[in-house]
Structures are given as structure tokens and as C-alpha cells.
Amino acid sequence: MRILEAQFVPGATPRAQSGPEVAALELLTTTIWPGYADKPLRGTLAATATAAALALSGDAGYWLIPAGVPDVSTPMLPSFRCHSSFSRSLPDPAYTLEVRAVDDQGQFGPPLRQTLTVLPNAPSRGDHG
């Protein structure tokens, strides 16, 4: 997985500490396919979060994206928005997307996980998000 708006950090995400939680993760779909580019990801973080860490199972690291302004639907909580792209080679039938909130002290909160199912090919135009 690659996220252009984020910084890549090699290695596994640190274990959950006393950091903030991810309040919500929003995906248009939970399907991906080889070569899928610009899949939108967005979420809401706890009030003390300053960043989100996103990792895909099997990857060599994770992506750190700064928290942005609150979303209209959650005006008191920071949010994140980004677009992810996936390799043309996705050998497994499913992957786990893990999102963690991070505070200004670098403390990671508990993970929020979502399974992403791999389709063999891109769906017909208009059938994906």
C-alpha cells in the first residue's frame, strides 16, 4: 500500500500504549484489486490525536498522516483523509488494514482493523469506490 499524503515509516507499528483511539474509519468499499489507485480512506480520531498510522498486513512499514481539521459530522474531533494505492501484485485473497491514532507525545492508541478483500480484477466502471 502507498499513501501519497503520508510519511512512510519502516517496520511494524508500535504496540498500543496509552494513546488516543480511532473513533471511526470510513471506506466506500472493503474491496481492492491489483493496481488499484486512489482508494479514498478517511476517519475520525479522538480529540487528543495529532496523526493517524495506517498499515496493511504484509507490508514492510506503515504510513503516518497528520490529523486534519474536524469533519462537519464530528466538529470536535480531528480527522484524516487520504488516498491509497495498491501493488499490481496482491497474492493474498484478503489483507488487514490497521489504523491507529497517535498523540503529540508519539503514543499509539489501540488498533482499529478492517479486512480488505482482493478481487482478481477491477470491477466494471461505476461498481467501485
DSSP file (Angstrom, degrees, kcal/mol; ACC not computed):
  #  RESIDUE AA STRUCTURE BP1 BP2  ACC     N-H-->O    O-->H-N    N-H-->O    O-->H-N    TCO  KAPPA ALPHA  PHI   PSI    X-CA   Y-CA   Z-CA
    1    1 A M              0   0    0      0, 0.0     2,-0.4     0, 0.0    85,-0.2   0.000 360.0 360.0 360.0 143.8    0.0    0.0    0.0
    2    2 A R  E     -A   85   0A   0     83,-2.1    83,-2.2     6,-0.0     2,-0.5  -0.997 360.0-168.1-132.9 137.8    1.2    3.5   -0.7
    3    3 A I  E >   -A   84   0A   0     -2,-0.4     3,-1.4    81,-0.2    81,-0.2  -0.958   6.6-162.9-128.5 112.0   -0.3    6.8    0.6
    4    4 A L  T 3  S+     0   0    0     79,-0.8    -1,-0.1    -2,-0.5    80,-0.1   0.833  88.7  54.6 -65.1 -34.2    0.9    9.9   -1.2
    5    5 A E  T 3  S+     0   0    0     78,-0.3    -1,-0.3     2,-0.1     2,-0.2   0.390 104.9  68.7 -81.0   4.8   -0.3   12.3    1.6
    6    6 A A  S <  S-     0   0    0     -3,-1.4     2,-0.5    59,-0.1    59,-0.2  -0.734  80.0-113.0-124.9 167.4    1.6   10.4    4.3
    7    7 A Q  E     -E   64   0B   0     57,-2.6    57,-2.8    -2,-0.2     2,-0.3  -0.876  31.4-129.4-100.9 130.3    5.2    9.6    5.5
    8    8 A F  E     -E   63   0B   0     -2,-0.5    55,-0.2    55,-0.2    -6,-0.0  -0.631  20.7-168.0 -80.1 134.5    6.3    6.0    5.2
    9    9 A V  E     -E   62   0B   0     53,-3.3    53,-2.5    -2,-0.3     2,-0.0  -0.982  19.3-131.5-122.4 116.9    7.9    4.6    8.4
   10   10 A P  E     +E   61   0B   0      0, 0.0    51,-0.3     0, 0.0     2,-0.1  -0.345  67.3  30.3 -67.9 149.0    9.7    1.2    8.0
   11   11 A G  S    S-     0   0    0     49,-3.0    -2,-0.1     2,-0.0     2,-0.1  -0.256  99.2 -42.8  97.2 175.3    8.9   -1.6   10.5
   12   12 A A        -     0   0    0      1,-0.1    50,-0.1    49,-0.1     3,-0.1  -0.385  65.5 -96.2 -75.8 154.2    5.8   -2.6   12.4
   13   13 A T        -     0   0    0     48,-0.1    -1,-0.1     1,-0.1     3,-0.1  -0.447  51.2 -99.0 -65.1 144.1    3.6   -0.1   14.2
   14   14 A P        -     0   0    0      0, 0.0     3,-0.1     0, 0.0    -1,-0.1  -0.225  47.2 -89.1 -60.9 155.2    4.5    0.2   17.9
   15   15 A R        -     0   0    0      1,-0.1    93,-0.4    -3,-0.1     2,-0.0  -0.252  57.6 -81.7 -60.4 153.6    2.4   -1.7   20.4
   16   16 A A        +     0   0    0     -3,-0.1    93,-0.2     1,-0.1    -1,-0.1  -0.354  57.8 173.0 -58.6 134.3   -0.7    0.1   21.7
   17   17 A Q        -     0   0    0     91,-3.5    -1,-0.1    -3,-0.1    90,-0.0  -0.110  57.2 -60.1-117.4-143.4    0.3    2.5   24.5
   18   18 A S  S    S+     0   0    0     -2,-0.1    91,-0.2    91,-0.1    89,-0.1   0.029  92.5 130.3 -96.2  28.5   -1.9    5.0   26.3
   19   19 A G        -     0   0    0     89,-1.4    89,-0.2     1,-0.2    83,-0.1  -0.118  63.2 -78.3 -77.0 175.9   -2.5    6.9   23.1
   20   20 A P        -     0   0    0      0, 0.0    81,-0.5     0, 0.0    89,-0.2  -0.168  44.6-115.1 -72.2 165.9   -5.9    8.0   21.7
   21   21 A E        -     0   0    0     88,-0.2    25,-2.3    79,-0.1     2,-0.6  -0.585  20.4-111.5 -98.4 161.6   -8.4    5.8   19.9
   22   22 A V  E     -B   45   0A   0     88,-0.4    23,-0.3    23,-0.2     3,-0.1  -0.860  26.9-164.6 -87.5 120.0   -9.7    5.9   16.3
   23   23 A A  E     -     0   0A   0     21,-1.6     2,-0.3    -2,-0.6    22,-0.2   0.868  65.5  -9.0 -76.5 -37.0  -13.3    7.0   16.6
   24   24 A A  E     -B   44   0A   0     20,-2.0    20,-2.3     2,-0.0     2,-0.4  -0.983  50.9-153.8-161.9 148.5  -14.3    5.9   13.1
   25   25 A L  E     -B   43   0A   0     -2,-0.3     2,-0.5    18,-0.2    18,-0.3  -0.997  16.4-160.7-124.7 130.8  -12.9    4.6    9.8
   26   26 A E  E     +B   42   0A   0     16,-3.7    16,-1.6    -2,-0.4     2,-0.4  -0.959  15.3 167.4-120.0 122.8  -14.9    5.3    6.6
   27   27 A L  E     -B   41   0A   0     -2,-0.5    14,-0.1    14,-0.2     3,-0.1  -0.984  33.5-143.4-126.7 140.1  -14.3    3.3    3.4
   28   28 A L  S    S-     0   0    0     12,-0.5     2,-0.3    -2,-0.4    -1,-0.1   0.887  89.9  -3.6 -68.1 -36.8  -16.6    3.4    0.4
   29   29 A T        -     0   0    0      2,-0.1    -1,-0.2    -3,-0.1    99,-0.0  -0.946  58.8-134.2-145.7 165.0  -16.0   -0.4   -0.1
   30   30 A T  S    S+     0   0    0     -2,-0.3    87,-2.7    -3,-0.1     2,-0.4   0.070  75.9 100.2-108.6  22.5  -13.8   -3.0    1.5
   31   31 A T  E     +f  117   0B   0     85,-0.2     2,-0.3    87,-0.1    87,-0.2  -0.854  42.9 172.9-109.8 146.2  -12.6   -4.4   -1.8
   32   32 A I  E     -f  118   0B   0     85,-2.6    87,-3.2    -2,-0.4    89,-0.1  -0.863   8.7-164.2-135.5 171.1   -9.3   -3.8   -3.5
   33   33 A W    >   -     0   0    0     -2,-0.3     3,-2.2    85,-0.2    53,-0.2  -0.974  41.3 -67.0-153.3 161.8   -7.6   -5.3   -6.6
   34   34 A P  T 3  S+     0   0    0      0, 0.0    54,-0.3     0, 0.0    88,-0.2  -0.273 120.7   9.8 -55.2 128.9   -4.2   -5.4   -8.2
   35   35 A G  T 3  S+     0   0    0     52,-2.2    53,-0.2     1,-0.3     2,-0.1   0.498  83.7 161.3  81.5   4.2   -3.1   -1.9   -9.3
   36   36 A Y    <   -     0   0    0     -3,-2.2    50,-3.1    51,-0.4     2,-0.4  -0.404  19.3-167.1 -61.2 126.7   -6.0   -0.1   -7.6
   37   37 A A        +     0   0    0     48,-0.3    48,-0.2     1,-0.2    47,-0.1  -0.911  54.6  14.1-119.7 146.5   -5.0    3.5   -7.3
   38   38 A D        +     0   0    0     -2,-0.4    47,-0.2     1,-0.2    -1,-0.2   0.820  65.5 174.1  66.3  37.6   -6.6    6.4   -5.3
   39   39 A K  E     - C   0  84A   0     45,-3.1    45,-2.8    -3,-0.2     2,-0.2  -0.650  32.9-125.5 -71.7 121.0   -8.8    4.4   -3.0
   40   40 A P  E     - C   0  83A   0      0, 0.0   -12,-0.5     0, 0.0     2,-0.4  -0.497  31.6-179.8 -73.8 136.1  -10.2    7.0   -0.6
   41   41 A L  E     +BC  27  82A   0     41,-2.8    41,-2.6    -2,-0.2     2,-0.3  -0.991   6.6 164.0-130.0 139.4   -9.8    6.5    3.1
   42   42 A R  E     +BC  26  81A   0    -16,-1.6   -16,-3.7    -2,-0.4     2,-0.3  -0.991   3.4 165.0-152.1 158.1  -11.0    8.7    5.9
   43   43 A G  E     -BC  25  80A   0     37,-2.2    37,-2.2    -2,-0.3     2,-0.4  -0.983  31.1-114.8-163.8 172.1  -11.6    8.6    9.5
   44   44 A T  E     -BC  24  79A   0    -20,-2.3   -20,-2.0    -2,-0.3   -21,-1.6  -0.947  28.7-159.4-119.4 138.8  -12.2   10.4   12.8
   45   45 A L  E     -B   22   0A   0     33,-3.0   -23,-0.2    -2,-0.4     7,-0.1  -0.749  29.8 -86.8-116.6 161.4   -9.7   10.4   15.7
   46   46 A A    >   -     0   0    0    -25,-2.3     3,-2.0    -2,-0.3    -1,-0.1  -0.237  50.4-100.2 -61.7 158.5  -10.0   11.0   19.4
   47   47 A A  T 3  S+     0   0    0      1,-0.3    -1,-0.1    30,-0.1    -2,-0.0   0.759 120.3  51.6 -56.6 -31.0   -9.7   14.7   20.5
   48   48 A T  T 3  S+     0   0    0    -27,-0.1    56,-0.6    30,-0.0    -1,-0.3   0.473  84.8 112.7 -88.0  -1.2   -6.0   14.3   21.6
   49   49 A A  E <   +G  103   0B   0     -3,-2.0    54,-0.3    54,-0.2     3,-0.1  -0.446  36.1 176.3 -74.9 143.2   -4.8   12.7   18.3
   50   50 A T  E     +     0   0B   0     52,-3.3    17,-2.8     1,-0.3     2,-0.3   0.421  68.3  12.2-119.4  -7.5   -2.4   14.6   16.1
   51   51 A A  E     -GH 102  66B   0     51,-1.6    51,-2.4    15,-0.3     2,-0.4  -0.978  62.2-130.1-159.9 166.2   -1.9   11.8   13.5
   52   52 A A  E     -GH 101  65B   0     13,-2.7    13,-2.9    -2,-0.3     2,-0.5  -0.983  14.0-150.3-124.5 140.4   -3.1    8.5   12.1
   53   53 A A  E     -GH 100  64B   0     47,-3.1    47,-2.3    -2,-0.4     2,-0.5  -0.954  14.9-168.9-109.5 124.9   -0.9    5.5   11.4
   54   54 A L  E     +GH  99  63B   0      9,-2.9     9,-3.0    -2,-0.5     2,-0.3  -0.960   8.1 175.1-119.3 129.5   -2.2    3.2    8.6
   55   55 A A  E     -GH  98  62B   0     43,-2.6    43,-3.1    -2,-0.5     2,-0.5  -0.976  20.1-149.4-133.9 146.1   -0.7   -0.2    8.0
   56   56 A L  E >   -G   97   0B   0      5,-0.5     3,-2.3    -2,-0.3    41,-0.2  -0.963  37.4-102.9-113.4 130.6   -1.5   -3.1    5.6
   57   57 A S  T 3  S+     0   0    0     39,-2.3     3,-0.1    -2,-0.5    40,-0.0  -0.198 106.8  22.5 -52.5 137.8   -0.8   -6.6    6.7
   58   58 A G  T 3  S+     0   0    0      1,-0.3    -1,-0.3    37,-0.1     2,-0.1   0.262  93.6 125.2  88.8 -11.7    2.3   -8.0    5.0
   59   59 A D    <   -     0   0    0     -3,-2.3    -1,-0.3     2,-0.1     3,-0.0  -0.379  68.5-122.5 -79.4 162.1    3.8   -4.5    4.2
   60   60 A A  S    S-     0   0    0     -3,-0.1   -49,-3.0    -2,-0.1     2,-0.3   0.379  84.7 -15.0 -84.8   3.2    7.3   -3.5    5.3
   61   61 A G  E    S-E   10   0B   0    -51,-0.3    -5,-0.5    -5,-0.2     2,-0.3  -0.935  70.3 -98.5-175.5-164.4    6.1   -0.5    7.3
   62   62 A Y  E     -EH   9  55B   0    -53,-2.5   -53,-3.3    -2,-0.3     2,-0.4  -0.866  25.8-115.5-137.6 170.8    3.2    1.9    7.9
   63   63 A W  E     -EH   8  54B   0     -9,-3.0    -9,-2.9    -2,-0.3     2,-0.5  -0.919  17.6-154.9-115.3 133.9    2.1    5.3    6.8
   64   64 A L  E     -EH   7  53B   0    -57,-2.8   -57,-2.6    -2,-0.4   -11,-0.2  -0.938  14.1-178.2-111.6 121.3    1.8    8.3    9.2
   65   65 A I  E     - H   0  52B   0    -13,-2.9   -13,-2.7    -2,-0.5   -59,-0.1  -0.974  28.2-117.4-122.3 129.7   -0.6   11.1    8.2
   66   66 A P  E     - H   0  51B   0      0, 0.0   -15,-0.3     0, 0.0     2,-0.1  -0.308  35.5-106.5 -62.6 145.2   -1.1   14.3   10.2
   67   67 A A        -     0   0    0    -17,-2.8    13,-0.2    13,-0.1     2,-0.1  -0.465  39.8-154.4 -69.4 144.1   -4.6   14.8   11.6
   68   68 A G  B     -D   79   0A   0     11,-4.5    11,-1.2     1,-0.2     3,-0.1  -0.352  33.4 -53.9-108.1-169.7   -6.6   17.4    9.8
   69   69 A V  S    S-     0   0    0      9,-0.2    -1,-0.2     1,-0.1    10,-0.2  -0.256  71.6 -85.3 -63.7 153.5   -9.4   19.7   10.6
   70   70 A P        -     0   0    0      0, 0.0     2,-0.2     0, 0.0    -1,-0.1  -0.222  43.5-114.3 -59.2 150.4  -12.6   18.2   12.1
   71   71 A D  B >   -K   74   0C   0      6,-0.5     3,-1.0     3,-0.5     6,-0.2  -0.502  25.7-112.7 -79.6 155.2  -15.2   16.8    9.7
   72   72 A V  T 3  S+     0   0    0      1,-0.3    -1,-0.1    -2,-0.2     0, 0.0   0.860 118.6  52.9 -57.5 -37.3  -18.6   18.6    9.6
   73   73 A S  T 3  S+     0   0    0      1,-0.3    -1,-0.3     2,-0.1     0, 0.0   0.697 121.4  30.8 -75.1 -18.3  -20.2   15.4   11.1
   74   74 A T  B X  S+K   71   0C   0     -3,-1.0     3,-1.7     3,-0.1    -3,-0.5  -0.585  71.8 170.0-135.9  71.6  -17.8   15.4   14.0
   75   75 A P  T 3  S+     0   0    0      0, 0.0    -3,-0.1     0, 0.0    -1,-0.1   0.584  74.9  50.8 -67.4 -10.6  -16.8   19.0   14.6
   76   76 A M  T 3  S+     0   0    0      2,-0.1    -2,-0.0    -5,-0.0     0, 0.0   0.439 101.3  71.0-103.8  -0.7  -15.0   18.4   17.9
   77   77 A L  S <  S-     0   0    0     -3,-1.7    -6,-0.5    -6,-0.2   -31,-0.1  -0.926  80.3-116.9-121.8 140.5  -12.7   15.6   16.7
   78   78 A P        -     0   0    0      0, 0.0   -33,-3.0     0, 0.0     2,-0.3  -0.323  34.7-163.2 -67.8 156.6   -9.7   15.7   14.3
   79   79 A S  E     -DC  68  44A   0    -11,-1.2   -11,-4.5   -35,-0.2     2,-0.3  -0.822  11.2-145.0-133.0 171.7  -10.0   13.7   11.1
   80   80 A F  E     - C   0  43A   0    -37,-2.2   -37,-2.2    -2,-0.3     2,-0.3  -0.992  10.4-175.2-139.2 150.1   -7.8   12.3    8.4
   81   81 A R  E     + C   0  42A   0     -2,-0.3     2,-0.3   -39,-0.2   -39,-0.2  -0.995  18.4 144.7-141.2 137.4   -8.3   11.9    4.7
   82   82 A C  E     - C   0  41A   0    -41,-2.6   -41,-2.8    -2,-0.3     2,-0.4  -0.962  39.5-120.6-160.1 174.8   -6.0   10.2    2.2
   83   83 A H  E     - C   0  40A   0     -2,-0.3   -79,-0.8   -43,-0.2   -78,-0.3  -0.997  25.4-158.0-127.9 128.6   -5.9    8.1   -1.0
   84   84 A S  E     -AC   3  39A   0    -45,-2.8   -45,-3.1    -2,-0.4     2,-0.3  -0.776   2.9-161.5-107.9 151.5   -4.2    4.7   -1.0
   85   85 A S  E     -A    2   0A   0    -83,-2.2   -83,-2.1    -2,-0.3     2,-0.3  -0.942  10.1-145.3-128.9 153.0   -2.8    2.7   -3.9
   86   86 A F        -     0   0    0    -50,-3.1   -51,-0.2    -2,-0.3     4,-0.1  -0.883  23.0 -96.8-125.5 151.1   -2.0   -1.0   -4.1
   87   87 A S        -     0   0    0     -2,-0.3   -52,-2.2     2,-0.2   -51,-0.4  -0.115  26.7-122.9 -59.0 154.4    0.6   -3.1   -5.9
   88   88 A R  S    S+     0   0    0    -54,-0.3     2,-0.6   -53,-0.2    -1,-0.1   0.590 105.6  64.4 -73.1  -9.6   -0.1   -4.8   -9.2
   89   89 A S        +     0   0    0    -56,-0.1    -2,-0.2   -55,-0.0    -1,-0.2  -0.913  55.9 157.6-118.3 102.6    0.8   -8.0   -7.3
   90   90 A L        +     0   0    0     -2,-0.6    -4,-0.0     1,-0.1    28,-0.0  -0.819   9.6 174.8-121.7  88.0   -1.6   -8.8   -4.4
   91   91 A P        +     0   0    0      0, 0.0    -1,-0.1     0, 0.0    27,-0.0   0.760  53.7  77.2 -72.1 -25.5   -1.1  -12.6   -3.9
   92   92 A D  S    S-     0   0    0      1,-0.1     3,-0.1    25,-0.0    26,-0.0  -0.525  77.1-132.6 -87.1 154.0   -3.4  -13.0   -0.9
   93   93 A P  S    S+     0   0    0      0, 0.0    25,-2.7     0, 0.0     2,-0.3   0.665  89.2  14.9 -76.5 -15.2   -7.2  -13.1   -1.1
   94   94 A A  E     - I   0 117B   0     23,-0.3     2,-0.3   -63,-0.0    23,-0.2  -0.992  61.9-164.7-156.5 152.9   -7.5  -10.6    1.8
   95   95 A Y  E     - I   0 116B   0     21,-2.6    21,-3.5    -2,-0.3     2,-0.6  -0.918  22.4-122.5-133.4 159.7   -5.5   -8.1    3.8
   96   96 A T  E     - I   0 115B   0     -2,-0.3   -39,-2.3    19,-0.2     2,-0.5  -0.931  15.6-154.9-108.7 124.1   -6.0   -6.3    7.1
   97   97 A L  E     -GI  56 114B   0     17,-3.2    17,-2.3    -2,-0.6     2,-0.5  -0.854  14.9-165.1 -92.1 126.3   -5.9   -2.5    7.1
   98   98 A E  E     -GI  55 113B   0    -43,-3.1   -43,-2.6    -2,-0.5     2,-0.4  -0.960   6.0-172.0-118.3 130.0   -5.0   -1.3   10.6
   99   99 A V  E     +GI  54 112B   0     13,-2.6    13,-2.4    -2,-0.5     2,-0.4  -0.974   4.9 178.8-122.3 133.6   -5.5    2.3   11.7
  100  100 A R  E     -G   53   0B   0    -47,-2.3   -47,-3.1    -2,-0.4     2,-0.3  -0.987  24.0-130.0-131.8 143.5   -4.2    3.8   15.0
  101  101 A A  E     -G   52   0B   0    -81,-0.5     8,-2.6     9,-0.4     2,-0.4  -0.673  22.5-159.6 -87.1 148.1   -4.4    7.3   16.4
  102  102 A V  E     -GJ  51 108B   0    -51,-2.4   -52,-3.3    -2,-0.3   -51,-1.6  -0.985   3.9-146.0-130.4 138.6   -1.2    8.9   17.6
  103  103 A D  E >   -G   49   0B   0      4,-1.8     3,-1.9    -2,-0.4   -54,-0.2  -0.370  37.9 -91.1 -97.3-178.6   -0.9   11.8   20.1
  104  104 A D  T 3  S+     0   0    0    -56,-0.6   -55,-0.1     1,-0.3    -1,-0.1   0.596 125.1  58.0 -70.8  -9.5    1.7   14.6   20.2
  105  105 A Q  T 3  S-     0   0    0      2,-0.1    -1,-0.3     0, 0.0     3,-0.1   0.399 119.6-108.3 -94.1   0.2    3.9   12.6   22.5
  106  106 A G    <   +     0   0    0     -3,-1.9     2,-0.5     1,-0.3    -2,-0.1   0.641  67.7 151.7  81.0  15.5    4.1    9.8   19.9
  107  107 A Q        -     0   0    0    -89,-0.1    -4,-1.8   -90,-0.0     2,-0.4  -0.692  36.2-144.0 -82.6 126.6    1.9    7.4   22.0
  108  108 A F  B     -J  102   0B   0     -2,-0.5   -91,-3.5   -93,-0.4   -89,-1.4  -0.721  10.2-147.5 -91.6 138.7   -0.1    5.0   19.8
  109  109 A G        -     0   0    0     -8,-2.6   -88,-0.2    -2,-0.4   -91,-0.1  -0.265  40.3 -61.2 -91.1-175.4   -3.6    4.0   20.7
  110  110 A P        -     0   0    0      0, 0.0    -9,-0.4     0, 0.0   -88,-0.4  -0.303  61.5-103.0 -67.6 152.1   -5.3    0.7   20.1
  111  111 A P        -     0   0    0      0, 0.0     2,-0.5     0, 0.0   -11,-0.2  -0.461  19.4-154.0 -78.4 147.1   -5.8   -0.5   16.5
  112  112 A L  E     - I   0  99B   0    -13,-2.4   -13,-2.6    -2,-0.2     2,-0.3  -0.993  24.5-160.3-111.7 123.8   -9.0   -0.4   14.5
  113  113 A R  E     - I   0  98B   0     -2,-0.5     2,-0.4   -15,-0.2   -15,-0.2  -0.842  17.0-178.3-115.7 145.5   -8.9   -3.2   11.9
  114  114 A Q  E     - I   0  97B   0    -17,-2.3   -17,-3.2    -2,-0.3     2,-0.4  -0.993  24.7-130.1-139.0 129.9  -10.8   -3.7    8.7
  115  115 A T  E     - I   0  96B   0     -2,-0.4     2,-0.5   -19,-0.2   -19,-0.2  -0.653  18.1-157.1 -79.7 132.9  -10.4   -6.6    6.3
  116  116 A L  E     - I   0  95B   0    -21,-3.5   -21,-2.6    -2,-0.4     2,-0.4  -0.961   8.8-146.1-111.1 122.8   -9.9   -5.7    2.6
  117  117 A T  E     -fI  31  94B   0    -87,-2.7   -85,-2.6    -2,-0.5     2,-0.5  -0.735  12.0-133.8 -91.7 133.7  -10.9   -8.4    0.2
  118  118 A V  E     -f   32   0B   0    -25,-2.7   -85,-0.2    -2,-0.4   -87,-0.1  -0.770  13.2-156.3 -92.3 123.4   -8.9   -8.7   -3.0
  119  119 A L        -     0   0    0    -87,-3.2     3,-0.0    -2,-0.5   -25,-0.0  -0.704  22.4-127.0 -88.5 148.4  -10.8   -9.0   -6.3
  120  120 A P  S    S+     0   0    0      0, 0.0     2,-0.3     0, 0.0    -1,-0.1   0.822  89.7   9.5 -66.7 -28.9   -8.9  -10.7   -9.2
  121  121 A N  S    S-     0   0    0    -89,-0.1   -86,-0.1   -88,-0.1   -89,-0.0  -0.938  94.2 -81.3-144.0 163.1   -9.6   -7.7  -11.5
  122  122 A A        -     0   0    0     -2,-0.3     3,-0.1   -88,-0.2     6,-0.0  -0.439  52.8-115.0 -64.1 139.8  -11.0   -4.2  -11.3
  123  123 A P        -     0   0    0      0, 0.0     3,-0.1     0, 0.0     5,-0.1  -0.205  45.9 -72.9 -68.4 168.2  -14.9   -4.3  -11.3
  124  124 A S  S >  S-     0   0    0      1,-0.2     3,-2.3     3,-0.1     4,-0.1  -0.245  70.1 -75.9 -59.3 151.0  -16.8   -2.7  -14.2
  125  125 A R  T 3  S+     0   0    0      1,-0.3    -1,-0.2     2,-0.1    -3,-0.0  -0.194 121.7  23.2 -51.4 134.2  -16.8    1.1  -14.3
  126  126 A G  T 3  S+     0   0    0     -3,-0.1    -1,-0.3     2,-0.1    -2,-0.1   0.338  99.3  93.2  90.8  -7.3  -19.1    2.5  -11.7
  127  127 A D  S <  S+     0   0    0     -3,-2.3     2,-0.3    -4,-0.1    -2,-0.1   0.309  78.7  58.6-100.6   8.6  -19.0   -0.5   -9.5
  128  128 A H              0   0    0     -4,-0.1    -2,-0.1    -5,-0.1   -96,-0.0  -0.894 360.0 360.0-136.7 165.4  -16.2    0.6   -7.2
  129  129 A G              0   0    0     -2,-0.3  -101,-0.2   -98,-0.2    -1,-0.1   0.400 360.0 360.0-129.3 360.0  -15.2    3.4   -4.8
